[in-house]
């Protein structure tokens, strides 16, 4: 049988502590990376909204009606997907 001495317990405790610290660092890094991705998406969304607004401003009445119909159908799809 293997007997654990005080040194064995200290070694095992140190290894467990090291694993916990490493996993904490990995969690922090992934959270930081996801925050950066969200910031990039916000910038891209602002640019898309700006382009879309410029496009809507340049539409004539028929195009605007079609656009509104597409927008309503898109919102309905989003609502049904969020309910599921």
N, CA, C and O atoms as a GROMACS GRO file, in nm:
protein
  336
    1UNK      N    1   0.083  -0.120   0.000
    1UNK     CA    2   0.000   0.000   0.000
    1UNK      C    3   0.086   0.125   0.000
    1UNK      O    4   0.196   0.127   0.056
    2UNK      N    5   0.035   0.227  -0.063
    2UNK     CA    6   0.107   0.355  -0.071
    2UNK      C    7   0.066   0.443   0.045
    2UNK      O    8  -0.053   0.466   0.068
    3UNK      N    9   0.164   0.490   0.118
    3UNK     CA   10   0.135   0.579   0.230
    3UNK      C   11   0.167   0.722   0.188
    3UNK      O   12   0.273   0.750   0.133
    4UNK      N   13   0.073   0.811   0.216
    4UNK     CA   14   0.097   0.952   0.188
    4UNK      C   15   0.154   1.017   0.313
    4UNK      O   16   0.095   1.008   0.420
    5UNK      N   17   0.266   1.080   0.298
    5UNK     CA   18   0.326   1.152   0.409
    5UNK      C   19   0.283   1.297   0.401
    5UNK      O   20   0.204   1.334   0.313
    6UNK      N   21   0.333   1.379   0.491
    6UNK     CA   22   0.300   1.522   0.487
    6UNK      C   23   0.348   1.584   0.357
    6UNK      O   24   0.280   1.672   0.302
    7UNK      N   25   0.464   1.541   0.307
    7UNK     CA   26   0.514   1.593   0.180
    7UNK      C   27   0.420   1.556   0.065
    7UNK      O   28   0.399   1.635  -0.027
    8UNK      N   29   0.366   1.435   0.070
    8UNK     CA   30   0.272   1.391  -0.033
    8UNK      C   31   0.145   1.475  -0.034
    8UNK      O   32   0.094   1.511  -0.140
    9UNK      N   33   0.095   1.506   0.087
    9UNK     CA   34  -0.025   1.590   0.095
    9UNK      C   35   0.005   1.731   0.046
    9UNK      O   36  -0.078   1.792  -0.022
   10UNK      N   37   0.122   1.783   0.079
   10UNK     CA   38   0.159   1.917   0.034
   10UNK      C   39   0.171   1.919  -0.118
   10UNK      O   40   0.126   2.013  -0.183
   11UNK      N   41   0.232   1.816  -0.175
   11UNK     CA   42   0.248   1.808  -0.319
   11UNK      C   43   0.111   1.799  -0.388
   11UNK      O   44   0.085   1.868  -0.486
   12UNK      N   45   0.024   1.712  -0.336
   12UNK     CA   46  -0.110   1.697  -0.394
   12UNK      C   47  -0.188   1.827  -0.382
   12UNK      O   48  -0.258   1.868  -0.476
   13UNK      N   49  -0.178   1.893  -0.267
   13UNK     CA   50  -0.248   2.019  -0.245
   13UNK      C   51  -0.194   2.127  -0.340
   13UNK      O   52  -0.271   2.208  -0.391
   14UNK      N   53  -0.064   2.128  -0.362
   14UNK     CA   54  -0.004   2.225  -0.452
   14UNK      C   55  -0.051   2.202  -0.596
   14UNK      O   56  -0.080   2.298  -0.667
   15UNK      N   57  -0.058   2.077  -0.637
   15UNK     CA   58  -0.103   2.045  -0.773
   15UNK      C   59  -0.249   2.087  -0.791
   15UNK      O   60  -0.285   2.143  -0.894
   16UNK      N   61  -0.332   2.059  -0.692
   16UNK     CA   62  -0.474   2.097  -0.699
   16UNK      C   63  -0.487   2.249  -0.705
   16UNK      O   64  -0.566   2.302  -0.783
   17UNK      N   65  -0.409   2.319  -0.623
   17UNK     CA   66  -0.412   2.465  -0.625
   17UNK      C   67  -0.368   2.521  -0.759
   17UNK      O   68  -0.427   2.617  -0.809
   18UNK      N   69  -0.265   2.460  -0.818
   18UNK     CA   70  -0.217   2.504  -0.949
   18UNK      C   71  -0.323   2.482  -1.057
   18UNK      O   72  -0.340   2.566  -1.145
   19UNK      N   73  -0.392   2.371  -1.050
   19UNK     CA   74  -0.500   2.344  -1.147
   19UNK      C   75  -0.611   2.447  -1.133
   19UNK      O   76  -0.663   2.497  -1.233
   20UNK      N   77  -0.647   2.481  -1.009
   20UNK     CA   78  -0.753   2.580  -0.986
   20UNK      C   79  -0.711   2.716  -1.038
   20UNK      O   80  -0.790   2.785  -1.102
   21UNK      N   81  -0.587   2.756  -1.011
   21UNK     CA   82  -0.539   2.885  -1.058
   21UNK      C   83  -0.537   2.891  -1.211
   21UNK      O   84  -0.579   2.990  -1.270
   22UNK      N   85  -0.489   2.784  -1.275
   22UNK     CA   86  -0.484   2.780  -1.422
   22UNK      C   87  -0.624   2.787  -1.483
   22UNK      O   88  -0.645   2.856  -1.582
   23UNK      N   89  -0.718   2.715  -1.424
   23UNK     CA   90  -0.854   2.718  -1.478
   23UNK      C   91  -0.916   2.857  -1.458
   23UNK      O   92  -0.990   2.903  -1.544
   24UNK      N   93  -0.886   2.923  -1.347
   24UNK     CA   94  -0.935   3.059  -1.326
   24UNK      C   95  -0.879   3.155  -1.429
   24UNK      O   96  -0.952   3.241  -1.480
   25UNK      N   97  -0.751   3.142  -1.461
   25UNK     CA   98  -0.690   3.227  -1.563
   25UNK      C   99  -0.753   3.203  -1.699
   25UNK      O  100  -0.779   3.298  -1.773
   26UNK      N  101  -0.779   3.076  -1.732
   26UNK     CA  102  -0.844   3.045  -1.860
   26UNK      C  103  -0.983   3.106  -1.868
   26UNK      O  104  -1.023   3.159  -1.972
   27UNK      N  105  -1.058   3.100  -1.758
   27UNK     CA  106  -1.192   3.158  -1.755
   27UNK      C  107  -1.186   3.309  -1.776
   27UNK      O  108  -1.265   3.365  -1.852
   28UNK      N  109  -1.091   3.374  -1.709
   28UNK     CA  110  -1.077   3.519  -1.725
   28UNK      C  111  -1.040   3.556  -1.868
   28UNK      O  112  -1.092   3.653  -1.923
   29UNK      N  113  -0.951   3.479  -1.929
   29UNK     CA  114  -0.911   3.507  -2.067
   29UNK      C  115  -1.026   3.490  -2.164
   29UNK      O  116  -1.043   3.572  -2.255
   30UNK      N  117  -1.106   3.385  -2.147
   30UNK     CA  118  -1.219   3.365  -2.239
   30UNK      C  119  -1.324   3.473  -2.220
   30UNK      O  120  -1.385   3.517  -2.317
   31UNK      N  121  -1.347   3.517  -2.095
   31UNK     CA  122  -1.442   3.626  -2.073
   31UNK      C  123  -1.393   3.754  -2.137
   31UNK      O  124  -1.472   3.828  -2.196
   32UNK      N  125  -1.263   3.783  -2.125
   32UNK     CA  126  -1.205   3.903  -2.186
   32UNK      C  127  -1.219   3.899  -2.337
   32UNK      O  128  -1.250   3.999  -2.401
   33UNK      N  129  -1.194   3.781  -2.395
   33UNK     CA  130  -1.204   3.767  -2.540
   33UNK      C  131  -1.348   3.785  -2.586
   33UNK      O  132  -1.373   3.847  -2.689
   34UNK      N  133  -1.445   3.731  -2.510
   34UNK     CA  134  -1.585   3.746  -2.551
   34UNK      C  135  -1.630   3.890  -2.539
   34UNK      O  136  -1.712   3.936  -2.619
   35UNK      N  137  -1.578   3.964  -2.439
   35UNK     CA  138  -1.612   4.106  -2.428
   35UNK      C  139  -1.558   4.184  -2.548
   35UNK      O  140  -1.626   4.272  -2.601
   36UNK      N  141  -1.436   4.152  -2.590
   36UNK     CA  142  -1.380   4.219  -2.708
   36UNK      C  143  -1.462   4.189  -2.832
   36UNK      O  144  -1.485   4.278  -2.914
   37UNK      N  145  -1.508   4.064  -2.846
   37UNK     CA  146  -1.591   4.028  -2.961
   37UNK      C  147  -1.722   4.105  -2.960
   37UNK      O  148  -1.770   4.148  -3.065
   38UNK      N  149  -1.781   4.123  -2.840
   38UNK     CA  150  -1.906   4.198  -2.831
   38UNK      C  151  -1.886   4.343  -2.870
   38UNK      O  152  -1.972   4.401  -2.937
   39UNK      N  153  -1.773   4.404  -2.830
   39UNK     CA  154  -1.745   4.542  -2.868
   39UNK      C  155  -1.731   4.553  -3.020
   39UNK      O  156  -1.781   4.648  -3.080
   40UNK      N  157  -1.662   4.457  -3.081
   40UNK     CA  158  -1.646   4.460  -3.227
   40UNK      C  159  -1.780   4.446  -3.297
   40UNK      O  160  -1.804   4.512  -3.398
   41UNK      N  161  -1.867   4.361  -3.243
   41UNK     CA  162  -2.000   4.345  -3.302
   41UNK      C  163  -2.080   4.474  -3.290
   41UNK      O  164  -2.153   4.510  -3.383
   42UNK      N  165  -2.067   4.543  -3.177
   42UNK     CA  166  -2.141   4.668  -3.162
   42UNK      C  167  -2.096   4.770  -3.266
   42UNK      O  168  -2.180   4.841  -3.323
   43UNK      N  169  -1.967   4.777  -3.293
   43UNK     CA  170  -1.916   4.871  -3.393
   43UNK      C  171  -1.968   4.832  -3.532
   43UNK      O  172  -2.011   4.919  -3.608
   44UNK      N  173  -1.966   4.703  -3.564
   44UNK     CA  174  -2.016   4.658  -3.694
   44UNK      C  175  -2.166   4.684  -3.706
   44UNK      O  176  -2.213   4.723  -3.813
   45UNK      N  177  -2.241   4.664  -3.597
   45UNK     CA  178  -2.385   4.690  -3.600
   45UNK      C  179  -2.413   4.838  -3.626
   45UNK      O  180  -2.503   4.872  -3.702
   46UNK      N  181  -2.335   4.926  -3.562
   46UNK     CA  182  -2.355   5.070  -3.584
   46UNK      C  183  -2.330   5.105  -3.731
   46UNK      O  184  -2.403   5.185  -3.789
   47UNK      N  185  -2.226   5.047  -3.789
   47UNK     CA  186  -2.197   5.074  -3.930
   47UNK      C  187  -2.308   5.022  -4.020
   47UNK      O  188  -2.348   5.088  -4.116
   48UNK      N  189  -2.358   4.903  -3.988
   48UNK     CA  190  -2.467   4.846  -4.069
   48UNK      C  191  -2.593   4.930  -4.058
   48UNK      O  192  -2.662   4.954  -4.157
   49UNK      N  193  -2.624   4.975  -3.936
   49UNK     CA  194  -2.743   5.058  -3.917
   49UNK      C  195  -2.729   5.188  -3.995
   49UNK      O  196  -2.825   5.234  -4.056
   50UNK      N  197  -2.610   5.247  -3.992
   50UNK     CA  198  -2.587   5.372  -4.065
   50UNK      C  199  -2.607   5.351  -4.215
   50UNK      O  200  -2.672   5.432  -4.281
   51UNK      N  201  -2.551   5.242  -4.268
   51UNK     CA  202  -2.569   5.213  -4.411
   51UNK      C  203  -2.715   5.187  -4.445
   51UNK      O  204  -2.764   5.230  -4.549
   52UNK      N  205  -2.783   5.115  -4.355
   52UNK     CA  206  -2.924   5.084  -4.379
   52UNK      C  207  -3.009   5.210  -4.376
   52UNK      O  208  -3.100   5.226  -4.458
   53UNK      N  209  -2.981   5.301  -4.282
   53UNK     CA  210  -3.055   5.427  -4.277
   53UNK      C  211  -3.034   5.508  -4.404
   53UNK      O  212  -3.128   5.568  -4.457
   54UNK      N  213  -2.912   5.512  -4.452
   54UNK     CA  214  -2.885   5.584  -4.578
   54UNK      C  215  -2.962   5.520  -4.693
   54UNK      O  216  -3.014   5.590  -4.780
   55UNK      N  217  -2.969   5.389  -4.694
   55UNK     CA  218  -3.042   5.318  -4.799
   55UNK      C  219  -3.192   5.348  -4.791
   55UNK      O  220  -3.256   5.370  -4.893
   56UNK      N  221  -3.246   5.349  -4.670
   56UNK     CA  222  -3.390   5.375  -4.652
   56UNK      C  223  -3.422   5.519  -4.694
   56UNK      O  224  -3.526   5.544  -4.755
   57UNK      N  225  -3.336   5.611  -4.661
   57UNK     CA  226  -3.360   5.752  -4.697
   57UNK      C  227  -3.365   5.772  -4.849
   57UNK      O  228  -3.434   5.861  -4.898
   58UNK      N  229  -3.292   5.689  -4.922
   58UNK     CA  230  -3.288   5.705  -5.067
   58UNK      C  231  -3.396   5.625  -5.140
   58UNK      O  232  -3.401   5.627  -5.263
   59UNK      N  233  -3.482   5.556  -5.068
   59UNK     CA  234  -3.586   5.473  -5.132
   59UNK      C  235  -3.703   5.558  -5.176
   59UNK      O  236  -3.734   5.661  -5.116
   60UNK      N  237  -3.769   5.513  -5.284
   60UNK     CA  238  -3.895   5.576  -5.321
   60UNK      C  239  -4.008   5.506  -5.245
   60UNK      O  240  -3.983   5.416  -5.165
   61UNK      N  241  -4.133   5.547  -5.269
   61UNK     CA  242  -4.244   5.497  -5.188
   61UNK      C  243  -4.265   5.346  -5.204
   61UNK      O  244  -4.288   5.277  -5.105
   62UNK      N  245  -4.257   5.295  -5.326
   62UNK     CA  246  -4.279   5.152  -5.348
   62UNK      C  247  -4.172   5.068  -5.279
   62UNK      O  248  -4.200   4.966  -5.216
   63UNK      N  249  -4.048   5.113  -5.293
   63UNK     CA  250  -3.940   5.041  -5.227
   63UNK      C  251  -3.956   5.044  -5.075
   63UNK      O  252  -3.927   4.945  -5.007
   64UNK      N  253  -4.001   5.157  -5.023
   64UNK     CA  254  -4.018   5.171  -4.879
   64UNK      C  255  -4.127   5.078  -4.828
   64UNK      O  256  -4.113   5.018  -4.721
   65UNK      N  257  -4.236   5.064  -4.903
   65UNK     CA  258  -4.344   4.972  -4.864
   65UNK      C  259  -4.292   4.829  -4.863
   65UNK      O  260  -4.318   4.754  -4.769
   66UNK      N  261  -4.218   4.790  -4.966
   66UNK     CA  262  -4.160   4.656  -4.970
   66UNK      C  263  -4.064   4.633  -4.854
   66UNK      O  264  -4.063   4.526  -4.793
   67UNK      N  265  -3.985   4.734  -4.824
   67UNK     CA  266  -3.890   4.723  -4.714
   67UNK      C  267  -3.962   4.704  -4.581
   67UNK      O  268  -3.922   4.622  -4.499
   68UNK      N  269  -4.069   4.779  -4.562
   68UNK     CA  270  -4.145   4.766  -4.437
   68UNK      C  271  -4.209   4.628  -4.426
   68UNK      O  272  -4.214   4.572  -4.317
   69UNK      N  273  -4.257   4.573  -4.537
   69UNK     CA  274  -4.314   4.438  -4.534
   69UNK      C  275  -4.207   4.335  -4.499
   69UNK      O  276  -4.232   4.243  -4.421
   70UNK      N  277  -4.088   4.351  -4.555
   70UNK     CA  278  -3.978   4.259  -4.523
   70UNK      C  279  -3.940   4.272  -4.376
   70UNK      O  280  -3.914   4.173  -4.309
   71UNK      N  281  -3.938   4.396  -4.326
   71UNK     CA  282  -3.903   4.419  -4.186
   71UNK      C  283  -4.005   4.354  -4.093
   71UNK      O  284  -3.966   4.293  -3.994
   72UNK      N  285  -4.134   4.366  -4.123
   72UNK     CA  286  -4.238   4.306  -4.040
   72UNK      C  287  -4.227   4.154  -4.041
   72UNK      O  288  -4.242   4.090  -3.937
   73UNK      N  289  -4.203   4.095  -4.158
   73UNK     CA  290  -4.191   3.950  -4.165
   73UNK      C  291  -4.068   3.903  -4.089
   73UNK      O  292  -4.071   3.798  -4.024
   74UNK      N  293  -3.959   3.980  -4.096
   74UNK     CA  294  -3.837   3.946  -4.020
   74UNK      C  295  -3.864   3.951  -3.871
   74UNK      O  296  -3.824   3.861  -3.797
   75UNK      N  297  -3.932   4.057  -3.825
   75UNK     CA  298  -3.963   4.069  -3.682
   75UNK      C  299  -4.052   3.955  -3.636
   75UNK      O  300  -4.035   3.904  -3.525
   76UNK      N  301  -4.147   3.915  -3.720
   76UNK     CA  302  -4.234   3.802  -3.685
   76UNK      C  303  -4.154   3.673  -3.672
   76UNK      O  304  -4.179   3.593  -3.581
   77UNK      N  305  -4.058   3.651  -3.762
   77UNK     CA  306  -3.974   3.532  -3.754
   77UNK      C  307  -3.891   3.533  -3.628
   77UNK      O  308  -3.876   3.431  -3.561
   78UNK      N  309  -3.836   3.651  -3.594
   78UNK     CA  310  -3.755   3.662  -3.472
   78UNK      C  311  -3.840   3.633  -3.349
   78UNK      O  312  -3.794   3.565  -3.257
   79UNK      N  313  -3.962   3.683  -3.347
   79UNK     CA  314  -4.050   3.659  -3.233
   79UNK      C  315  -4.084   3.511  -3.219
   79UNK      O  316  -4.084   3.457  -3.108
   80UNK      N  317  -4.113   3.445  -3.331
   80UNK     CA  318  -4.148   3.304  -3.324
   80UNK      C  319  -4.026   3.220  -3.283
   80UNK      O  320  -4.040   3.122  -3.209
   81UNK      N  321  -3.907   3.258  -3.330
   81UNK     CA  322  -3.786   3.185  -3.289
   81UNK      C  323  -3.757   3.206  -3.141
   81UNK      O  324  -3.713   3.112  -3.074
   82UNK      N  325  -3.780   3.324  -3.090
   82UNK     CA  326  -3.752   3.351  -2.948
   82UNK      C  327  -3.853   3.281  -2.858
   82UNK      O  328  -3.821   3.250  -2.743
   83UNK      N  329  -3.974   3.256  -2.907
   83UNK     CA  330  -4.074   3.184  -2.827
   83UNK      C  331  -4.043   3.035  -2.819
   83UNK      O  332  -4.079   2.970  -2.721
   84UNK      N  333  -3.976   2.982  -2.921
   84UNK     CA  334  -3.948   2.837  -2.925
   84UNK      C  335  -3.837   2.798  -2.833
   84UNK      O  336  -3.802   2.681  -2.825
   0.00000   0.00000   0.00000
